[in-house]
């Protein structure tokens, strides 16, 4: 397969699964855009992508998913620099033991893992449609199966009883619900939306001061049992690029095949989450209609 002439944006692509996803699409000839929070690390990663793929059509865009103003600025830059967008890989994410908030006051885990990507995708939707057939790929996790009680619409910001792993699992459920609703809203021949589970990947996830000492130590102990980022990125690359995936939408992919999503992910909560997310954006001054 070839991705020559196609533009692919990968969020959180300076390390781990995101970096390997960028390498994978770049190796297929795509114009590859690394959308990352840390500019210096992203520039280093971009050079690595070029060195590993011999494709120098690799670029960096600043993106802080914890600040909706940054999300809007990143989307504006993508729209101004490229006249097409074939694939958006919503890869960035994390888990945090302590509750803190985004620039607009949203609980950080949901804000970064879901709400920032929700806003970014909507800002880029028209460009994706006009470039169709286009694809949106959101990196979720098997953790979405453990989102107890589903997304808490009555306390989506976890203001009452925050638990880091619970918040993470609910954000990963939100990823699946998001692509299901996006798939329902779009014509599959123009735009598909799918979620992927990369596997239990050995990366810096949860190990850069985002979690408490006990959790950080536990993740380090378990690292020998995890798969490498290159293997973990295979499903993202497959769903983003393979002709075999053309027209398939609203699915949850595991090991490059449609997998089993949780009962809560197949509920009617997808439309509710979409509406609630749009309402939250509007309340912060970032309406989808603006």
Protein Blocks (a to p, Z undefined) as FASTA:
>chain_A
ZZehiacddehilgcjllmmmmmmmmnopacddddfblmlmmmmmmmmmmmnopabbcdd
dddfkbmklmmmmmmmmmmmpccdfbdcdfbgcddfbacddfkopafklmmmmmmmmmmm
mmmmmmmmmmpccdddddddfklmmmghiaafklmnopmlgcfklmmmmmmmmmmmmmmm
mmmmpcfkloccddddebjaddfehilopacfklmmmmmmmmmmpccfklmmmmmmmmmm
pmklgopahiaceehiacdddfklmmmklmmmmmmmmmmmmmnopafkZZ
